[in-house]
Each structure stands twice: as structure tokens, then as C-alpha cells.
Amino acid sequence: MKDIIRFGIIGCGDVTEVKSGPGFQKAERSALVAVMRRNAALAEDYARRHGVPRWYADARQLIEDPEVDAVYIATPPGSHMEYTLAAAKAGKPVYVEKPMALNAAQCEEMIAACREAGVPLYVAYYRRALPRFLKVKELLDSGAVGEIRFVTTLHYQPAPEVRDETIPWRLQPEVSGGGLFYDLACHTLDLLDFLLGPIAEAQGFASNQQGKFAGIEDTVTGTYRFESGIHGTGTWCFSAFGYEDRNEVIGSKGKLVFSTLGHEPVRLETSEGTELFPFERPQHIQQPLIQTVVNDLLGLGVCPSTG
């Protein structure tokens, strides 16, 4: 058995500066030994600032580095499948950013490639390992709200501002797979799967109401039914006034209220009153999930977020 898992990062951009990159250095029995970015100067700069031994401008070189045990893919979704298939072919486990790929077909191909190569495929839905949401799951599983009847999600925020003619990659469907719904709402939908189990059927509507960013939906409404029989509804709008991020799980004896992206206390309401559960925001928000990846690869535990 290995004593330590040595990671390499493909795409050391903004998400890796604080949210994820340092987590590979601070997790137990984990090390970050190489990074890659197509801009060689930026790759070298990242390596220097974060104390990473090696840097590359070519992803293939990082994947083929014998000192790299596992690969973290932190590029936009448009290249997730390409790099996952290359890493799998090299026999190396993959930890890939969310959204997992541009579409379901690509996800299936990534899963098949890793399964055939016999390597694990993890996805960076890091909320599955955060104490905040583990507490939500504990409360629901313990019957704090009674028998769960339905869940409702409301998420809206102002339209993104584009000041210089350069459209952010998250609003380019050929690179991102979709708009802000695809990039942000997937966290909520993944949480619902984690908390309540798989969704059996769903239907809804998606529209570009503001008429900007061709091919990008800014408003989505949906209804769904979980395999357990729980019902759900959701409305997401990324061209609205103000900001709201709220999930409510309603049961026969109470309800649980929490946000997906915020850090305010989780709120439990029952006939006995209201109880608040506060949590501190982790410095490196992906570190708890990264630790489960390391533990899984060392045979010491199980990662809750896989392909």
C-alpha cells in the first residue's frame, strides 16, 4: 500500500488558488507534486507561489510523469473528457471538476473508460463532504422533520455583467456545457441526490428570457419525483432582481431550511421551535472531499462523490 498519494493538476486557474489546490497539500498523506497550464509562464508562476516541485505546459507530460499518482482536472468542462480518457489510459485515478463534462454522453464515456482501465473516477461535488451538509443529512436521516414529503429550491440572482466584449467561459456553451444553471444549479441537484436519493423522473422548462448569450438558458423551472416517492420543485433564474438561495425540505413533523452556496446556519423548524446549526466556512472548501479521495485511494475510506 502507498504511504502517500501524489497529485498533479491540469488547469491551475482560479479555482485551484484557494478552493482546491492547497487542499492537496494540506490533506493527510497527500502531496501536490506537479501542475500544468497551457500558458507556461502562468504554470511556472503557480508552481513557484505554491511550492510545487514541477510544472508543465503540456497535459500529456503531466499525465505521463511517473511521480504523479493521480490527476486532478480543473479545466473548463469542454476538455474534461479528453483529459480523463488520457489519464485513464495511463492507468491513473482521476478527480475531475464539476460539471463533470459537456453532456451525459461524455460522462458515460468517461465512466466506461475509467472502469475499463480499472481506475477510480471522482467528481468534485465537494459539498458531499462538508460538515454543514453532513449535518443536514444526519438530521434528515434521523427523522428530525418526520417523513419527508417534498423539497423546494429557489435560486435567483442578477444577470452577469460583461464589461469588455469578452464573454466568460461559463457563458460559452461549447466550453462550459451550459450557462450558470449548468455551473451552479448542479451543486443543488447533486446535493438532493446525496440527501434524498436518486430522482426517478423530471420535467421542466428552460428559457433565455433576457435574450443575451446565445444558447444559454437563464431561467429554469422543474418538477421531479424521487425514487423514494418524495416530490420536488425548483426555480432558478440568473437574470433577476436581488439574490436568493434557499432549499426547504418539508416533512410530516417539521422542515429544514438551508442554502446551497451560502454559509448561514442550517435551520430546523418543528412544533417545538426553531434550532440553528452554524458552521464555519472552510479555508479550502474542497479539502474535506479531497481527504476522502486520498483515503479511498489508500484503502482507508470511501469517497462519496464518484462518476
C-alpha positions in Angstrom: 0.0 0.0 0.0 1.2 3.5 -0.8 2.1 5.8 2.1 1.1 9.0 0.2 -0.9 10.0 -2.9 0.9 12.4 -5.2 -1.4 14.6 -7.3 -0.9 16.6 -10.5 -3.3 19.4 -11.5 -4.3 20.0 -15.1 -5.5 23.6 -15.4 -4.2 25.6 -12.4 -6.6 28.5 -12.8 -8.6 30.5 -10.2 -10.5 27.5 -8.7 -7.2 26.0 -7.7 -5.7 29.0 -5.9 -7.6 28.7 -2.6 -10.7 26.4 -3.1 -8.8 23.2 -4.1 -5.1 23.4 -4.8 -3.9 23.9 -1.2 -6.2 21.1 -0.1 -4.0 18.6 -1.9 -1.0 19.9 0.1 -2.9 20.0 3.5 -4.8 16.8 3.3 -3.2 14.0 5.3 -1.0 11.6 3.3 -1.4 13.8 0.2 1.0 15.9 -1.9 0.8 18.2 -4.9 3.9 17.5 -7.0 3.1 18.9 -10.4 0.8 21.5 -12.2 0.0 22.2 -15.8 -1.3 25.2 -17.7 -1.1 25.9 -21.4 0.4 29.2 -20.6 3.9 28.1 -19.4 4.6 31.4 -17.6 1.4 31.1 -15.5 2.1 27.4 -14.8 5.6 28.3 -13.6 4.2 31.2 -11.5 1.6 29.0 -9.8 4.3 26.3 -9.0 6.6 28.9 -7.6 3.9 30.6 -5.4 2.5 27.3 -4.1 5.8 25.5 -3.6 5.0 22.8 -6.2 8.1 20.9 -7.5 7.3 20.7 -11.2 5.2 22.5 -13.8 4.2 21.7 -17.4 2.6 23.5 -20.4 1.5 20.1 -21.9 -1.1 18.0 -20.1 0.4 14.8 -21.6 3.7 15.4 -19.9 2.0 15.7 -16.5 -0.1 12.6 -17.0 3.0 10.6 -18.0 5.1 11.9 -15.1 6.0 8.8 -13.1 5.9 10.8 -9.9 2.2 11.7 -10.4 -0.1 9.1 -8.9 -3.5 10.8 -9.6 -4.7 13.6 -11.8 -7.0 16.5 -10.8 -8.6 18.0 -13.9 -9.5 21.6 -13.1 -10.1 22.9 -16.7 -13.5 24.1 -18.0 -15.9 21.2 -18.8 -15.1 21.3 -22.6 -11.8 19.4 -22.0 -12.8 17.1 -19.1 -13.4 14.1 -21.2 -10.2 14.4 -23.2 -8.0 14.6 -20.2 -10.0 11.9 -18.3 -9.6 9.4 -21.1 -5.9 10.2 -21.3 -5.4 9.7 -17.6 -7.4 6.5 -17.6 -5.3 5.2 -20.5 -2.2 5.9 -18.4 -3.7 4.0 -15.5 -4.1 7.0 -13.2 -7.1 7.8 -11.0 -9.0 11.0 -11.9 -10.5 13.7 -9.8 -12.5 15.9 -12.2 -14.1 19.3 -11.6 -17.9 19.8 -11.9 -19.8 19.9 -14.1 -18.4 16.5 -15.0 -18.5 17.1 -18.8 -20.4 18.9 -21.5 -23.3 16.4 -21.6 -24.4 13.0 -20.3 -22.9 11.1 -23.2 -19.5 12.4 -22.4 -20.0 11.4 -18.8 -20.9 7.9 -19.7 -17.8 7.6 -21.9 -15.6 8.8 -19.1 -17.1 6.3 -16.7 -16.7 3.5 -19.2 -13.0 4.4 -19.9 -12.1 4.5 -16.2 -14.0 1.3 -15.5 -12.2 -0.5 -18.4 -8.8 0.9 -17.2 -9.6 -0.2 -13.6 -9.0 3.3 -12.2 -11.3 5.3 -9.9 -13.2 8.4 -11.2 -14.1 11.1 -8.6 -16.1 14.3 -9.2 -15.5 17.5 -7.3 -19.0 17.8 -5.7 -17.2 18.8 -2.5 -20.4 19.7 -0.6 -20.9 16.0 0.0 -18.0 16.1 2.5 -18.7 19.4 4.2 -19.8 19.3 7.8 -22.7 21.6 7.0 -24.3 19.2 4.6 -23.3 16.1 6.6 -25.4 17.7 9.4 -28.3 18.2 7.0 -28.1 14.6 6.0 -27.9 13.5 9.6 -31.0 15.5 10.6 -33.0 14.1 7.6 -31.9 10.5 8.2 -32.7 10.7 11.9 -36.3 11.8 11.2 -35.9 15.3 12.5 -38.6 16.5 10.1 -40.6 13.3 10.2 -41.4 11.6 6.9 -40.1 13.7 4.1 -42.9 14.9 1.8 -41.3 17.3 -0.6 -38.3 19.6 -1.3 -38.4 23.0 -2.9 -35.5 25.1 -4.3 -35.5 28.8 -5.1 -32.3 30.4 -6.5 -32.2 33.7 -8.3 -29.6 36.4 -8.8 -28.8 39.4 -11.2 -27.6 38.8 -14.7 -23.8 38.7 -15.0 -22.1 41.9 -16.2 -19.9 41.7 -19.2 -17.9 44.9 -19.4 -15.5 44.3 -22.2 -16.9 42.2 -25.1 -15.2 39.1 -23.7 -17.8 36.5 -22.8 -16.7 34.5 -19.7 -16.2 30.8 -20.5 -19.1 29.9 -18.2 -21.4 31.6 -20.7 -20.0 29.8 -23.7 -21.9 26.5 -24.1 -19.3 24.9 -26.3 -16.8 25.3 -23.4 -19.0 25.1 -20.3 -21.8 22.9 -21.5 -24.4 25.5 -20.5 -24.9 28.7 -18.5 -25.0 29.5 -14.8 -27.7 26.9 -14.3 -25.4 24.3 -15.5 -22.5 25.6 -13.5 -24.3 26.4 -10.2 -27.6 24.5 -10.0 -25.7 21.2 -10.5 -24.5 21.7 -6.9 -28.1 21.7 -5.6 -29.2 18.8 -7.8 -26.2 16.8 -6.6 -27.0 17.6 -3.0 -30.6 16.5 -3.5 -29.3 13.2 -4.8 -26.9 12.9 -1.9 -29.6 13.8 0.7 -32.7 12.2 -0.7 -31.6 9.6 -3.2 -31.9 9.4 -7.0 -34.6 11.3 -9.0 -36.8 8.8 -10.9 -38.4 11.3 -13.3 -38.3 15.0 -14.1 -39.8 17.6 -16.4 -39.4 21.3 -16.8 -38.8 24.4 -18.9 -35.7 26.3 -19.8 -35.6 29.8 -21.4 -33.3 32.6 -22.3 -35.6 35.4 -21.0 -33.1 38.2 -21.2 -32.1 37.5 -24.8 -28.4 37.6 -24.1 -25.7 34.9 -24.5 -26.9 32.8 -27.3 -27.6 29.2 -26.5 -27.6 29.9 -22.7 -30.7 29.4 -20.6 -31.0 32.0 -17.8 -34.3 30.7 -16.3 -35.2 27.1 -15.5 -38.1 25.6 -13.6 -38.5 21.9 -12.9 -40.6 19.3 -11.1 -39.3 15.9 -10.1 -40.1 12.8 -8.2 -37.5 10.8 -6.3 -37.4 7.0 -6.3 -38.4 7.2 -2.6 -41.6 9.0 -3.6 -40.6 12.4 -2.4 -41.7 15.3 -4.7 -39.5 18.2 -5.6 -39.8 21.6 -7.4 -37.1 24.1 -8.4 -36.8 27.5 -9.9 -33.5 29.1 -10.9 -33.2 32.5 -12.6 -29.9 34.2 -13.4 -31.3 37.5 -14.7 -33.4 38.6 -11.8 -33.5 41.4 -9.2 -31.8 40.6 -5.9 -30.4 37.3 -4.7 -32.0 34.3 -3.1 -30.5 30.8 -2.4 -32.9 28.6 -0.4 -33.7 24.9 -0.1 -36.6 23.7 2.1 -37.2 20.1 2.9 -40.7 19.7 4.3 -41.7 16.6 6.3 -44.6 15.4 8.4 -43.1 16.9 11.6 -41.1 19.9 10.5 -38.9 21.5 7.9 -35.2 22.0 7.2 -34.0 25.2 5.5 -30.5 25.7 4.1 -28.8 27.3 1.1 -26.5 25.6 -1.4 -23.9 28.3 -1.9 -24.2 30.3 1.4 -22.8 29.8 4.9 -25.7 30.9 7.1 -26.8 28.4 9.8 -28.9 25.4 8.8 -32.4 26.0 10.3 -34.7 23.3 11.7 -38.3 24.2 12.4 -40.7 21.9 14.3 -43.6 22.3 16.6 -41.1 22.6 19.5 -39.5 25.7 18.0 -36.5 26.7 15.8 -33.0 25.3 16.1 -30.0 26.8 14.3 -26.8 24.9 13.4 -23.9 27.3 12.5 -20.8 26.2 10.6 -17.5 27.9 9.8 -16.6 28.2 6.2 -13.5 26.0 5.5 -10.5 27.9 4.3 -10.0 25.4 1.4 -13.5 24.2 0.7 -12.6 21.2 -1.3 -10.1 19.8 1.3 -12.7 17.6 3.1 -13.6 15.8 -0.1 -10.0 15.6 -1.2 -9.3 13.8 2.0 -11.9 11.3 1.2 -10.3 10.8 -2.2 -6.9 10.2 -0.6 -8.4 7.8 1.9 -10.3 5.9 -0.8 -7.1 5.5 -2.9 -5.2 4.3 0.2 -7.9 1.9 1.2 -8.7 3.8 4.3 -12.2 5.0 3.5 -14.8 5.7 0.8 -15.2 8.9 -1.3 -18.9 9.9 -1.5 -18.6 11.6 -4.9 -17.8 9.4 -7.9 -18.6 9.3 -11.6 
